[in-house]
Amino acid sequence: MQELLCYKTMPVWTWETLPQAFRERHNTKEGAWARLTVLRGSLTFELLDENDGILQSAEYDARRQPPQVEPQQWHRIAAVSDDLECRLAFYCRPEDFYHLKYGLTRTHSEVINAVKYLTPGSALDLGCGGGRNALYLDRLGFTVTAHDKNPQSIAGLNEIIAAEGRKNMTASVLDISEQTISGAYRFILSTVVMMFLPAGCIERLIGDMQRSTLPGGMNLIVAAMSTPDFPCPIPFPFTFKPGELKHYYEGWDIIKYNEDPGQLHKTDADGNRITLRFATLLARKRSAA
């Protein structure tokens, strides 16, 4: 359980207050682990298959606790003693913590990949939205500055920062399409943001990101493209052309670059998610010779 974070703890239940749903076959959601702790009395706990077949069944008490329940594992409490007291807690990986606790969109997969190449340091999230990526980096030990032009998004993010007692993270309203970015950061990221910006600011913004990156630091950019095979059907103010994003990073060490197809959350007239190519770049700034 060391790598998992507790995102929800239920009240203590007795044999009388234990919800009926937990006595019937049910499962944990994707990305969620469950830990049932017996505080007093005893219960019979069963792990099941999808056809109600019993995979494991045993009686547990305060000295012998039930096993951890894996994500989407079917299980139930089959029997309880009349002096039962127990408590249920839910756990998840750090990248899912704010998604499951606060309903934020999951941490972007490219951010999860990028931290494999980084040690914690100063980070700047440009166009942070609700904070899904910034909060994840903060949990990993980064000192995070987050900007977005939407005051409601920043207000919601600051509420989470306060509720969680996060001390090494700040979030503020900033329109990155109009205001200069400066500072000295180990990691600067902008995921699924640049297609919403005016085309005329992109070159300046990328230049600001590069100048504000410490030697040995990294930039991550993920943004929509419009290509002959996947023309973008949405009138974004800006989309990258083939090879355009990579061209900006000549002289940097390219850790990852692709222009693979991906899906937007937005759907077409038939209800299908819209597919287009995304330029994805992770690059390290070379140290001065």
C-alpha positions as CSV (number, residue, x, y, z in Angstrom):
1,M,0.0,0.0,0.0
2,Q,3.0,2.4,0.2
3,E,2.6,3.7,-3.3
4,L,-1.1,4.3,-2.9
5,L,-2.9,7.3,-1.5
6,C,-6.1,7.2,0.6
7,Y,-8.7,9.4,-1.2
8,K,-11.8,8.5,0.8
9,T,-12.6,7.0,4.2
10,M,-16.1,5.9,5.2
11,P,-17.6,6.3,8.7
12,V,-17.4,3.4,11.1
13,W,-20.1,0.9,10.5
14,T,-21.7,-1.6,12.9
15,W,-23.7,-4.7,12.0
16,E,-26.8,-2.5,12.1
17,T,-25.5,0.4,9.9
18,L,-23.5,-1.7,7.4
19,P,-25.0,-0.8,4.0
20,Q,-26.9,-3.6,2.4
21,A,-25.0,-3.0,-0.9
22,F,-21.8,-4.2,0.8
23,R,-23.5,-7.5,1.8
24,E,-24.2,-8.2,-1.9
25,R,-21.8,-8.8,-4.8
26,H,-20.1,-5.5,-5.9
27,N,-16.8,-4.3,-7.2
28,T,-14.4,-1.4,-6.9
29,K,-14.1,1.1,-9.7
30,E,-11.2,1.3,-12.1
31,G,-8.1,2.6,-10.5
32,A,-9.4,2.1,-6.9
33,W,-8.3,-0.2,-4.2
34,A,-10.3,-0.9,-1.1
35,R,-9.2,-1.8,2.4
36,L,-11.7,-2.9,5.0
37,T,-10.5,-2.8,8.6
38,V,-12.3,-4.7,11.3
39,L,-12.2,-2.7,14.6
40,R,-14.3,-5.0,16.7
41,G,-16.1,-8.3,16.3
42,S,-15.8,-10.3,13.1
43,L,-17.1,-10.7,9.6
44,T,-16.9,-13.2,6.7
45,F,-15.4,-11.6,3.6
46,E,-15.5,-13.2,0.2
47,L,-13.7,-12.5,-3.1
48,L,-15.9,-13.5,-6.1
49,D,-15.6,-14.0,-9.8
50,E,-18.0,-12.4,-12.2
51,N,-20.4,-15.3,-12.0
52,D,-20.6,-15.2,-8.2
53,G,-18.2,-18.0,-7.8
54,I,-16.3,-17.8,-4.5
55,L,-12.6,-17.4,-5.0
56,Q,-11.7,-16.9,-1.4
57,S,-13.7,-16.8,1.8
58,A,-12.6,-16.5,5.4
59,E,-13.6,-15.0,8.8
60,Y,-11.7,-11.9,9.9
61,D,-11.3,-9.9,13.0
62,A,-9.1,-7.1,14.5
63,R,-6.2,-9.5,14.7
64,R,-6.6,-10.9,11.2
65,Q,-7.7,-8.3,8.7
66,P,-9.4,-8.9,5.3
67,P,-7.2,-8.8,2.2
68,Q,-6.8,-5.6,0.1
69,V,-9.4,-5.5,-2.7
70,E,-7.9,-4.8,-6.2
71,P,-9.6,-2.5,-8.7
72,Q,-12.8,-3.9,-10.2
73,Q,-12.5,-7.1,-8.0
74,W,-15.9,-8.6,-7.2
75,H,-16.5,-9.1,-3.4
76,R,-19.0,-9.0,-0.6
77,I,-19.4,-9.2,3.2
78,A,-21.2,-12.5,3.6
79,A,-21.8,-12.5,7.4
80,V,-21.1,-10.3,10.4
81,S,-21.1,-10.7,14.2
82,D,-23.6,-8.7,16.2
83,D,-20.7,-6.7,17.8
84,L,-19.1,-5.7,14.5
85,E,-17.4,-2.4,14.0
86,C,-15.5,-1.8,10.8
87,R,-14.3,1.0,8.5
88,L,-13.7,1.1,4.7
89,A,-11.1,3.2,3.0
90,F,-10.3,3.7,-0.7
91,Y,-6.9,4.1,-2.2
92,C,-5.5,5.0,-5.6
93,R,-2.2,5.8,-7.4
94,P,-1.0,9.4,-7.2
95,E,-2.0,10.2,-10.8
96,D,-5.7,9.3,-9.9
97,F,-5.9,10.9,-6.5
98,Y,-7.5,14.2,-7.6
99,H,-9.6,12.6,-10.2
100,L,-11.2,10.2,-7.7
101,K,-11.4,12.6,-4.8
102,Y,-12.4,15.8,-6.6
103,G,-13.7,14.7,-10.0
104,L,-10.9,16.3,-12.0
105,T,-9.9,14.8,-15.3
106,R,-7.2,12.2,-14.9
107,T,-3.6,13.3,-15.1
108,H,-2.4,13.5,-18.7
109,S,-0.6,10.3,-19.7
110,E,2.3,12.3,-21.2
111,V,2.8,14.1,-17.9
112,I,3.0,10.7,-16.1
113,N,5.5,9.6,-18.7
114,A,7.6,12.8,-18.5
115,V,8.3,12.5,-14.7
116,K,10.2,9.3,-15.4
117,Y,12.9,11.5,-16.8
118,L,12.9,14.2,-14.1
119,T,13.7,14.6,-10.5
120,P,11.4,17.0,-8.6
121,G,12.2,20.7,-8.9
122,S,10.4,23.8,-10.0
123,A,7.6,23.3,-12.5
124,L,5.3,25.6,-14.5
125,D,2.0,24.5,-15.9
126,L,0.7,26.8,-18.6
127,G,-3.0,26.5,-19.2
128,C,-3.5,24.4,-16.1
129,G,-7.3,24.2,-16.2
130,G,-8.7,22.6,-13.1
131,G,-5.1,21.6,-12.1
132,R,-5.0,17.9,-12.9
133,N,-1.4,17.9,-13.9
134,A,-0.1,20.6,-11.5
135,L,-1.6,18.8,-8.5
136,Y,0.0,15.5,-9.6
137,L,3.4,17.2,-9.9
138,D,3.0,18.8,-6.5
139,R,2.2,15.4,-4.9
140,L,5.5,14.1,-6.4
141,G,7.5,16.8,-4.7
142,F,7.7,19.5,-7.4
143,T,7.3,23.2,-6.5
144,V,4.5,24.1,-8.9
145,T,3.4,27.4,-10.4
146,A,0.1,27.0,-12.3
147,H,-1.5,29.6,-14.7
148,D,-4.8,29.7,-16.5
149,K,-6.9,32.5,-18.0
150,N,-10.1,31.2,-16.5
151,P,-10.8,32.7,-13.1
152,Q,-13.3,29.9,-12.2
153,S,-10.7,27.2,-12.9
154,I,-8.1,29.0,-10.8
155,A,-10.6,29.6,-7.9
156,G,-11.5,25.9,-7.9
157,L,-7.9,24.9,-8.0
158,N,-7.0,27.2,-5.1
159,E,-9.9,25.6,-3.1
160,I,-8.3,22.2,-3.6
161,I,-4.9,23.5,-2.7
162,A,-6.3,25.0,0.6
163,A,-8.3,21.9,1.4
164,E,-5.3,19.6,0.9
165,G,-2.9,21.9,2.7
166,R,-0.5,22.0,-0.2
167,K,2.3,24.4,0.6
168,N,4.5,24.3,-2.5
169,M,2.0,25.2,-5.1
170,T,0.5,28.5,-6.3
171,A,-2.2,29.1,-8.9
172,S,-3.1,32.4,-10.5
173,V,-5.0,33.9,-13.4
174,L,-2.8,34.6,-16.4
175,D,-3.5,34.8,-20.1
176,I,-0.5,33.2,-21.6
177,S,-1.5,34.4,-25.1
178,E,-0.9,38.0,-24.1
179,Q,1.5,38.0,-21.1
180,T,5.2,37.2,-21.2
181,I,6.3,34.1,-19.3
182,S,9.5,34.3,-17.3
183,G,11.3,32.6,-14.5
184,A,13.6,29.6,-14.0
185,Y,12.0,26.2,-14.1
186,R,13.1,22.6,-14.3
187,F,9.9,21.5,-16.0
188,I,7.5,23.5,-18.1
189,L,4.4,21.9,-19.6
190,S,1.5,22.8,-21.8
191,T,-0.9,20.0,-22.6
192,V,-3.9,20.4,-24.9
193,V,-3.8,24.2,-24.7
194,M,-2.0,25.8,-27.6
195,M,-4.8,25.0,-30.1
196,F,-7.0,27.4,-28.1
197,L,-4.5,30.3,-28.5
198,P,-4.2,32.8,-31.3
199,A,-1.7,31.6,-33.9
200,G,0.3,34.8,-33.6
201,C,1.4,34.2,-30.0
202,I,2.7,30.6,-30.4
203,E,6.3,31.4,-31.5
204,R,6.7,34.0,-28.7
205,L,5.2,31.6,-26.1
206,I,7.5,28.7,-27.0
207,G,10.4,31.1,-26.9
208,D,9.3,32.2,-23.4
209,M,9.1,28.6,-22.3
210,Q,12.6,27.8,-23.7
211,R,14.2,30.9,-22.1
212,S,12.5,30.1,-18.8
213,T,13.8,26.5,-18.7
214,L,16.9,25.8,-16.7
215,P,19.8,24.0,-18.4
216,G,19.0,20.3,-18.2
217,G,15.3,21.1,-17.7
218,M,12.5,19.9,-19.9
219,N,9.5,21.1,-21.9
220,L,6.4,19.1,-22.6
221,I,3.9,20.2,-25.2
222,V,0.8,18.3,-26.4
223,A,-1.4,20.1,-28.9
224,A,-3.7,19.4,-31.8
225,M,-2.7,19.3,-35.5
226,S,-4.5,19.6,-38.8
227,T,-3.1,17.2,-41.4
228,P,-4.2,16.0,-44.8
229,D,-5.1,12.6,-43.4
230,F,-6.8,14.0,-40.3
231,P,-8.0,17.5,-41.0
232,C,-9.2,19.2,-37.9
233,P,-13.0,19.7,-38.1
234,I,-13.0,22.1,-35.2
235,P,-12.2,25.8,-35.8
236,F,-9.4,26.0,-33.4
237,P,-7.5,29.4,-33.6
238,F,-4.3,27.4,-34.1
239,T,-3.1,23.9,-35.0
240,F,0.4,22.6,-35.6
241,K,1.5,21.6,-39.1
242,P,3.5,18.4,-39.7
243,G,7.0,18.8,-38.2
244,E,6.3,22.3,-37.0
245,L,6.6,21.8,-33.3
246,K,9.8,19.7,-33.5
247,H,11.4,22.4,-35.6
248,Y,11.1,24.9,-32.7
249,Y,13.2,22.6,-30.6
250,E,16.3,22.3,-32.8
251,G,19.3,22.3,-30.5
252,W,17.4,20.6,-27.7
253,D,17.6,16.9,-26.9
254,I,14.4,15.3,-28.1
255,I,13.3,12.7,-25.6
256,K,10.0,11.9,-27.3
257,Y,8.3,13.2,-30.4
258,N,5.3,11.9,-32.3
259,E,2.3,13.1,-34.3
260,D,0.0,10.2,-33.5
261,P,-3.7,10.2,-33.9
262,G,-5.7,10.8,-30.7
263,Q,-9.2,11.6,-29.6
264,L,-10.9,14.7,-28.3
265,H,-13.6,14.5,-25.7
266,K,-15.8,16.3,-28.1
267,T,-18.0,14.1,-30.3
268,D,-19.2,14.4,-33.9
269,A,-22.8,14.4,-35.1
270,D,-23.0,10.6,-34.7
271,G,-21.7,10.7,-31.2
272,N,-18.2,9.4,-31.9
273,R,-15.2,11.1,-30.4
274,I,-13.4,13.2,-32.9
275,T,-10.0,11.8,-34.0
276,L,-7.1,14.0,-35.1
277,R,-3.4,14.1,-34.8
278,F,-1.6,15.6,-31.8
279,A,1.9,16.8,-31.8
280,T,3.6,15.5,-28.6
281,L,7.0,16.7,-27.7
282,L,9.2,16.1,-24.6
283,A,12.6,17.8,-24.9
284,R,15.6,18.6,-22.6
285,K,17.5,21.8,-22.8
286,R,21.1,21.3,-23.3
287,S,23.6,22.6,-20.7
288,A,25.9,25.3,-21.8
289,A,29.2,24.0,-23.1
